[in-house]
Amino acid sequence: MIEPSGTRPEGGARDPDANPAAATSSALSSAEPHAVAAGHRSLPRFPQRILVVDDDPSMLDLYCRVLTNGDPDRRAPRARPDAPGARHKAADGRHEKAPLKFVVDTASDGETAFELVSEAAVNRAAYIMAFLDVRLPGGWDGVETARRLWQVDPDLQIVFCAPHKDYTWAQMVERAGRTDRFVVLCAPFHPAEVRQLAVAFSKRVRLRGEEQRRAAMLMRNLSDESPTVLYALDASARRTQSMLEGTREALMIVDRAGTLTHISGAAADLLGIRGGDATGANVRRALPETGIADVCDAAFAAGAGTAALELPGMPGHWVELVAQRCGAEAIVFLRDTGAAHAIAAAGHDALTGLPDRVSAMRRLGAALAQARHDGGTLAVILLDVDRFREITELVGYAGADEVLAQLGRRVASFSAEGHYVGHAGGAEFVGILSDSAAANPMPVAGSWLRALTEPLQAAGEWFHLSASVGIAQFPRDGIDESELLRKAAAAMAEAKATGGGAVRLYDSDLTSSRHAKVRLRHEMDQALAGDEFELFYQPQVCLREGRARGAEALLRWRHASWGLLAPADFIAIAEESPLIARIDAWVVDRACRQLAAWQRDGTVASDFVVALNLSLRQLTDSDLVDRIAAAIDRYGLDARQLEIEVTEATMIRHYEAATHALSALKALGAHVALDHFGAEKSNLDYVRHIPLDTLKIDRSLIRGMGHDAQAMLRVDAIVKLARALSLRVVAEGVESGKQRDFLADIGCDAAQGYLISRPLAANAFARFIRAG
């Protein structure tokens, strides 16, 4: 995924008054050579066809200029009956080592793109790839267009062009319905990235086609029906070996005794082994858990055999194993494939689409064997959704299955980071980390936990899930599969014992959960003394004035070993002991001290407000109000410069205690905000009885506005309710200009989110404010 940073490329701004043509397209001259192989996609060798779909004429022109190198000699206008004035642009890759030529067809909407791809399929002149704008107006958007195009051409490679954070990777996977055949190019992108993607996909498609044709030819030559080749194999091993050593195919030869007599360089590279080390060894011992020995047995018994293999070190990358008996030997071809039957044959769970428990255990065994051989490390991660039975009781088995299917798609996205993930059964998932990630697994596990617990909607209900994560490491915690899984499960049970929603690393020195908690609390105590805690600030911008009028203070722990940790990684343990009061005091003191410093140097005005989060434990602390009052006096602040936030979930579940604490804070003069409002299934009327100043609309509603009319209606209703109660409204998680503009139009007061800025350290936040 190409990292985003904000807007479309220079020269690619949309013109709202533009009136683009429906489509521009091209056709190859009949004199152009085509490479057509029976049974495979028909692709032109030179030039190769690219489809660009965007409703902005300036963007279409940009793509064409980039892909044609701006060469006017390569642009030959041609009209189509259904698209007057359409143009054809071709280019050569004169800067690449092997010159590539492109023909660029363009369309301004999804329906026209569908017609072009359908026509190309009929004419056996398929596109090698398509660039799709995610934000196509009206009709089909970019993702829906892709789904329709894949119905016609399942092998079409697609590059989604999307503004920064329009969709997360998990959302793209969920909407697209697949994890392969697409990448996301986030704006602003450099024109060179477009060219590089085109060249890479072009070469990939061409090489794949050549390999398929060579494999088909070699299979025919080496089959039982080719006596000439069989005679050569049996009569002259030296001549056969010479031929095979020169081949570029991914293949291997195994005799009836199971001895690997030959493996090509391409096959060795795919399997991540050195061919010379494996040649002459028994295939079951040299390549365990790959299924190669089984497919050879099938070939000797029935003449042919097939299976699927997930490539070592390449989670989610599957190859099809095709074995053919040739006399006294079996030839095994490794074919790259995205076919559904290969995934099914590999042992995937039908509900989640992930490798099942048997496949995960097989992969863990192979990974352990590799780690032992290399002297490396390995980590096993178990993730389990907390209290999943309650979901089943609420929405039934069908609804619970819908939740699991969505979680499966989220977990599948973790494999894009190079890790292995699978479904262990029920609401439990397993992950396998290797190399540096295994040596320090907490950051990866923490990010997985946060992604897994993002709100989701299923069976007509919104769910805010909690999950528990346990980790065990090889060789520190165990040396075989069962021991590592048992200790990862023990660590996960410890996470659940603390209330869930946490990550726990198994430690062989600590034999009880009490000792594990003591250690973490001790580290937090040291963190307070060693100044390892830090406050980050995320600005809240007034939508009327366009400037920051406040910020939310967010706690972080800069752990020496685990990196930057969010409160979800440690605060639950702190709340079980008096340590939480010290952390609370530190947060209040540090926020007030920083606000006073910014006022003194002129960074912020005297009406600038900093928001602090309160947990249930803090709300029930009798010293809370006195502690906040003391900090305000110590740094010479006005109480109105602090806003205390409490989540809607806490408010609903502990109404009396929360109302009492908030009333005391209001009496002090501080502002009070209801955080994550709308995340719960709210009764809007109860807000009238809470001592509030601000409603903060939950990010799940803001994110849903782009594709869910109900979300827009709920946001509008919340703003109207706030207006009726004279409350200020802040929208969380604003990530696009369209979201900001809609919120401004309906009267929302302020916005907070990545469109404005991610949370910043104090110095970086000051620079942000001074920059305006």
N, C-alpha and C positions, 0 to 999 in steps of 0.2 A: 504494500500500500504506500503510495507516494504521499509524504506528509503534507498537510494543509498549512496555510498561513493566512487565509482570509478572503480575498475577492478574486474576480476573474482576471486573466492576464491583461497587461497594458494593451490598449487598443481593442479590448474585447468587451467594453461596457455596453449594456443593453440600451437601445434606443426605443423608448416607449411609443414613439410615433412611427416607427418603421413598419412597413407592410410587406413582409417577405413573401417571395413566391413559395408555392407549396413544396416544390422540390427541384433540385438540380441533379442530373444524373449523367451517366456515360455508358458507353458500350465499347467492348474491345473490337478492334478491327479483325475481320475474318482472317487476316494474314498473321495475326499474333499467334504464337505457338501456345498450345494448351497441354497441360499434363493431366491426362484423364486415365485413371486406373479403375478397372471394374471392381465394384464393391467398396470403393472409397469415395470421399468427397472429391468432386471435380474442381480443381483449382488451377487457374492460369499460372504458368511458371513465370513469365515476364510479359507484361506487367501484372501485378497482383492488385486485387480490388479492395478498396476500403470505403466503408460507408460512414458518413458524418451526419448526425441528427442534432440539429439545434435551431431554435426559432429566431435566433439573432443573426441577421445577414452579415454583420461585421465579424462574428465568430466563425461563420461558415467560410468567409473569405480568409480569415486568419489560418484556419486549418488547411485550406487549399494552398495558401502561400507557403506554409511550413512543409507540407507534404510534397509540394512540387518544387521546393527550393526556389520559389519565386521566378521560375524560368518561363518567360512568355512563349518560348518555342514549344513548350510542353503543354500549352493550353489550346485546345482546339474546340471551339464552340460547336454544340450540336443540339438540335431541338427535338423534344419529344412531343407527341400529340397532346399528352395530358399535362405537360409542363413547358409552356412556351418560353423560349429564351433560356432554356436549361444549358448548363455548360459542363464540359468534360475537361478534367485536368489530370494530366499524367506527369509522373516525375521519375527520374532515375536517382539512385542513391550514389551519386558520383563521389560522395565523401566516404562511403563505406568501402571496405576492401573488396567485397563481391557486389558489384553494382546491382541495385534493386530498382525496379520500376513500380510505381503505384498509379492506379486509376482511382480517382476520388469521386464518389457519388455523394450527393448531399440531399437531405430532406429536412423540412422545417417542422414536421409533426410525425407522431408515431405511426399513424395509419399509412402515410406515404412510405415510410421506411419499411413497413410490413409488406407493402406491394412490391417494393424493389427487391427485398430478400426472397420473396416468393417467386418473382420472375427469375432471379438469379438461380434458384434451385431448379426451376423447370428447364432453364437453358444450360444447366450443368456448368455454371461459371460462378461458383459461390464466392462470397466475400471472405477474406481472411480475417477481418476484424471490423468492429464498428465502434466509433466514438459517440457516446450518448449523453446528452445533457440531462441530468436528473430532473431539472425543473421545467420540463416541457409544459406549456400552458394548455388548459382545456383537454378534453379527450384523455388519452393515455399519458401518464408522466413517463420519465425515463425508465424506471424499474418495470412498470407494467409493459412498456414497449419491449424491453429486453425479454420478458417472459413470453410475449407473443412471437418474437423473432426466434427464440429457442425452439418453439413448437415447429417452426419450419426448418430450421437449421440448428440442431442440438450442439454442433461443434463450433458454432460461431463464437469467437473470442470478443468480449465486450469490455471497453474501458468506460466506466461511469465517470463523468466530469461533474463534480459536485462542489459547491461552496463549503468552506470550512465547517465541519461538524453538522452538516445537514442531517446526516445519519451516522450512527456508530457502525462499526464493522458488523456487530451482532445484528443490528437492525437491517443492514443491507443483506446479510445472509438470510434473515427471516423473510424479508420481502421478496428477494429473488428466488427463494426456494432451492438454492444450491450453494455450494461453497467453492465451486470451480468455474472455469471459463470466464471469470471476470476479475478485474482489478478496479480500484478507485483512485482516480486522479483528482486531487483536491486543489481548488483554486486558491491563490493565484499560482499557476504553473508556468514554467519557462517553456517557450516554444520548442526548445531542444528536447524536452521530455516527451512531447508529442511525437517528434521524429524518432526518438530512441525507442519508444514503445512500438511504433509502426515497424521499424526495422527488426526489432526483437521478435515480434509476433510473425512477421513475414518469414524470417529464417526458421522459426520454430515450425510453422506449418509446412514449409517446403521440405525441411529435413524429415519431419514425421511422414510425409507422403512418400519420400524416397525410401525410407526405412521399411514402410509397409510394402512397397512394391518389391524391394529386394528380398524381404522375408517371404513374400508369396512365391517369388520365383525360386528361391532356394528351397522352400518347402516342396515345390513341385519336383525339383531336381533330385531331392533327397528322399522322396516318398517310396513306398513299396512298389509303386508303379513305374519307377525309373530304374530299370535293371542296370543301365550303364553306370549310374552313380553308385548304386549299391555294390556293383562289381569293383569299382574303384575304391570304395571304402574298405571292403573286405580284402582286396588284393594288394593295396598299396597304402599302408598307414602313413608312410612318409609323405606321399603326395597329398593325402587328405589333410595332414597336419599343416603342411605348407599353405594349403588353400585356406584353412580356417584361421591361421595366424594372420592372414592378410585381410580377413573380413572385417567390416565395420558393424556387423550385426551383433546384437546382444543375444548370445546363445551359448550353450554348453552341451557336452556329450558325456553320457553316463552309460557304463556297460552293465550287463545283467547282474554282476556282482555288487553293483552300487558304487563302483569306483569312478570318480570324476576324471575322465581321460583328457578332457580339454575344456577350457573356459575362455571365451573371447575377452579382449580388453574392455569392450563396451559392457559386457555382462558383469565383469569384475567391478567396474566403476559403479554400476547401478547397485550392486550388493554391498559396496563399501569394503571390499576385500582385495588382497593381492593374489592375482591368479596363480602365480608360481607357488604360493604356499598351499593352495587348495588342490592343485593338480596332483593326482595320484592318491588322494585321500578318499575315504569313504564319505559319500555325500551326506549321509545322516549325521555323521560326526562333524564334518567340516562346515555344514550349513544346517544346523538344527533349527527346528521350528519354522522353516521357510516353506515347507510343503513340497519342495522339489523332489525329494525321494519318493513321496507318495504319487506324484504325477508321473514319475518314471515307471513306477510299478504298474500304474494304470495303462501306460503305453505298451509295456511288455505284455500285459494281459489282454488288452482289447485293441491294440494298434495305435491308440491315441489317448491323450488325457489332458484335462485343463484344470486350472485352479487360479487363485488370485493371491497376491503377495503385497503387503504394505512394505515399501522400501525402508531399510534400516536408516534411522536418522532423518527421515523425511515423512513425518506424520501426515496422513491424508493423501499421500502419493502412492497410488496403487498401480501395479503392473499385472498383466494377465500372463500366466504361465501356460504355454502350449507345447505339449510333448508329442513327438511322432516317432514310432518305432522304425528304425532303419537297420534291418538285419539283426545283428547281435547287440546293437546299441540303441539308445534313445537320444534324440536331439531335442533339447528344450530351448524354446524361444521365449524371451522376455519382452512382452509387448506393452507399451504405455497405453493405458486405456482409462477412460472415465465412465465406462459402461456400468449400468446399474447392476447387471448380473455379476460383475467382478466384485462389487461391494457386498452384494448378498452372499456370494461364495466365501468372502473373507470373514463371515461371521459377525454381521452387524445387527444391532437391535432394531426391529422394525419401527418401534415407537419413537425413539430418539434419533435414529440414524447413526448412532455411534457404535464403535466396536463393542461387542457384548463381553460378559465376564470371562468366558472361555478365551476369546481373542486377547483380552487384556492380560490374562495370566500367561498366555503364550508369549506375548510381547514382553512382559516383565521378565520371564525366564531368559529370553534372548538378550534383553538389555543387560541383565545381570551377568550373563556369560561374557558379553562384550566388555563390561566394566571390569570384570576380573582379569580378562586378557590384557586390557590396556592399563590396569592399575588405576582406574578412574573412580569417580563417585557417581551415585545415583540417588534420587529421592522419590519416594512414593507419597502421593497426596491423595487423601480420601476426603470428599466433600459430601455432606449429607444435609438435605433440607430439614430444618427444625420443625417439629410438630406437623409433618406433612399429613398425618391422619386427620387433622382438623380440616384440611382442604377437602379431603375425600368426604368427610361428614357433611361439609357445607354444600358441595356441588356434585357429589356423586363420583363414581369411578370414571365416567366419560369426561367430566370436567377436570378431574385430577390428571387423566391421561393428556388432556390438552395442555395443562400446565407443564407436565413432564416433557411434552414435545417441544414447547417453547424453550424450556431450560436446556434441552438437548442441542438446540440450534445455538444457544449462547455458548455452551461448553464446546461445541464443535469449532467455534471461532478461536478458541485458545490454541488449536493446532496450528493456526497461522503464525504463531510465535515460535514454531519449531518444536513444540512439546507434544507428547502423546496423551490423548484423553480417551476414555471409554466409559460405558455405563455398567456399573457394578451390580445393578438391580435396584428395584424400588425407587427411592429418591436419592440414591447414592451414586456418585461418580468417582472415577479414579483417574489420576494423572501421573505421568512418569517424566521426571526431569533428569537431564544428564549434564555433564560438564560443569561449567561455572554456575549455571542455574541450580544444579543439585547441591553445590557447595553452600549456596546462600539462598534457600528456597522461600524464605519469608516474604520478600517483595512480590514474587510471582503468586504465591498463595493468597496474599492480601488483595492483589488486583483481581484474581479470580473470584474471591469472595464478594468484592464490591460489584463486579459485573453480574454475578449470579443473583444478587439481592436487589437489583434494580426493579422497580415496580413493573408488573406485567398484568395484562388483562386476559381473562379466559372465562368461558361460560357466563359471560355477562357481568363478571365481578373483577374488581381490581385487587391484586394481591401484593402485599409488601412483605416479601419473604425474608426469613432469617436462615442462615446456614452455618454449620460447624465444620471446621477443617482440621484434619490431623495429618502430621507429616512424620515420616520415618526415613532415615538415610542409610545407605550402604556405603562403606562397611561398618560405620559407627554403631548402628542400631541392630543390624542383622546381616546375615550373609546368604539367606535364601528367601524365596518368594513368601512362604507362609509366615516366617518370622517378621519380615518387613511389613506385611499386611496386618499382622496382629498388633504390632506396635503403632502403626499408623492409626488403626482402629482405636487403640487405647488413648492415643493423643486426641483423636476426634471425640471420644467419650468424655474426656476431660474438658474439652471446649463446650460440650453440651451441658456438663455439670455446672458450668458457670452461668448458664442461662442462654447459651447459644450465641450465634453471631460473632464468632471469634476464631482465630487461628492458633493452633497449639502444635509445637514442635516436640516430638518425643525426645526425652533426655535419659540416657541409660544410667546416669548418676542419681537420678531422682526416681524413687520407686513408688511415690504416691502423688496424688493430685495436690495435696496440701503443700508438699515440698515445691512442686512446680509453681504454684501461686506465690509462695514465699520468695522464690527466686525472681520472678517477674516484678513483684512489688519492690524487692531490694534494688533491682535495676532502675525502677522508676524513682526510688528514693535517691539513688546516685545521680540520676538524670537531673533531678531538681538541684542537687548540690553542684553538679558539674555544668549547669546551664545548657543542657541538651534539649530542653523544650524551647519552642519558638512559636510566635504568633505570626500567621500569614493574614493578609487583609485582601478581601475582594470588594472592589468598589461598587457602590450603588449610585447609579446616575439618574438624575432628575430628567424625565422624558420631555418636560416642557422647556427646560433651560439647556439641556445637553451637557451638564457638568456634574461631577461627583459631589453629592451632598452628604454622603455617609459611606460606611464600609462595615462589612461583617468580619469580626476577628475569628480566626480558625486555628485551633491548636494543632501543632505538629511536634513529633518527637524525632529529632535527628539522631537516630541510634547508630552507635559506632560500627555495628556489624550488619544491621538490617536496613540501613538507609533511612529515608524519610518515611515515618509511619503516621497514619491518620488515627484519630481517636478510636475508631472501630477496632483497631488492632490491640488496644491496651486498656481503654478506659473502663471496661466492664470489671476487670480485676481490681482496678483502683477503687471502684465504687463499693467493693466488699470490705474495705478497711478505712481507717481514718485518713489514709493517704489522700483520698479524694478531696478532703477539706483543704489540704496543703496545695494540691494542684489548682483547686478553685481559687484559692487566695492568690496564687501566683498569676493566674490568668487575669483576674480583675486588676491586680497591681500593675502588671506589665502593660495591659491595655490602657489604663489610665495614665501611666508614666509616658507611654509613647504618644498618646493624644496630646498631653501637655507639651511635650517636646515639639511636636509638629506645630502647635499653636505659637510657641515662642519663636520659632524660626520662620513663621509666615507660610508654612506649607498648607495649612488649612485654616479656615475661618472659625470664629467662636461658636458658630451654629452647626459645625460639623459633628455628626453623630456616629459613634462606634457601637455596633451591636454585638452582644455576648450571648452565647448559648447556655441554657440551663438544662440539666438532666433532672430526673425525679429525685435523686439523692440530694442534689443541691437545693431543690425546692423545699424539701422537708428539713433543711438545716436551719436551726433557730438563729444561728449567727450570720446568716446570709446578708440580711439587710444592714446589720452593723458593719460587716466587712466591706460592703460596697460603699457605705457612707464614709467610712474611715479613709478609703482610697480616694474618694472624691475630694475630701478635705485636704488630704496629704498633698495632692497635686494641684489644688486650686481650681478645680473644674466645677462646672454647673451640672447638677444631676440630670438635667435635660439633655446633656450630651451623651448619655448612655442609654442604650435600648437593650432591654433584657428579652431574649427570645426563649419561648417554650414551644415544643412541638405540639401539633394538634393531637397526636396519638397519646402523649402524656396527659394532655388536658382532658381528653375524653375518659381515659382509664382512671385518672386520679383527680377528679373534678374538684372536690372540696379542698384538698391540700394545695392544689395548684392555684385555685381562686384566692385562698387566704394569702399565699406568698405574693401573688401578683398585686393584690390590693395593698400590701405593705410597701412594695416597690413603687407603686403609683403614688402612695402617700409621701414617699421620699422625694418624688419629683422625677424619677426615671421614666422613660417611655417603656411600654410593654408591647411585644409583638407576638402574634400567633404564627409559628413557623410551620412549613409544609402543609399549609391549609389547602384542602381539596384532595389531599392524598388519601384520607380516610373517606368512608361513605358518610359524608357530613350531613347533619341537620343544621342548615344555615341559621335557623332561628336561635339556636342556643348561644350564638356569638353575641347576641344582644345583652346577655347576662354576665359576660366576662369583662373585667376591667382592662380594656385594650386601647392601644393607640394605632396599631398597624396590623394589617393582614398580609402575610407573605404567601403568594400563590405557589403551590408546589410545582417543581420542575416537570413532573410527569404530565400535568395539564398543559404546560407551555409547549412541551415537546409534541404533544398530541394535536396541537392546533393545526399543524400542516396537513394532516390527513384525516382528522376526526372532527366532524361538525359538532358533535356533542361536547367535545373539549372546548371548542370556541364558545359555545353557548354557556357552559359552566363558568368559564373565565369571565365572560360578560356579566353573568349573574352575580359573581363574587364582587366585581367592581361596583355594580349598582348597589349591592347590599352595603358595601363599605361607604359609598357616598351617602346612603340613607342614614348610616350610623356615625357619619363624620369621622371615618377612619381613613388613615393613609394606606395605600396599596403598593406593595413591592412584588414584582414578578421575578421568581428565581429561574435560573437555567435558560436565560434568553441567549440564543445562539445564532439567530439570523435576523437580517434586516426586516424581513416580512413580519416576523414575530414582534419586533420592536415597533414597527409602524402600526400594526393592528392594536397593540396595547396602548399606544399613544392616542389613537383614534377613539378608543372607548373610555379614555380618561384615567388610565393607570398612572400612578404618580412616579414610580421609579422602576428601574430594571437592574438586574444583577445576573451576570452570566459570562460565558466565554466570548460572546460577541464584543463585550466591553473589555474584559480582562479576566484571565485566570487568577486564582489567589496568588498574591505576591508577598515576598519578604518585605520587611519594613522599609529598607532602603530603596528597593525597586518600586514599592508603592509610592514613596515620596516623589521619585522621578516621574512616575505616571501622573500624579496630581499636578506637578509643576509644568509638565508638558501640555496640560490642558485637555 
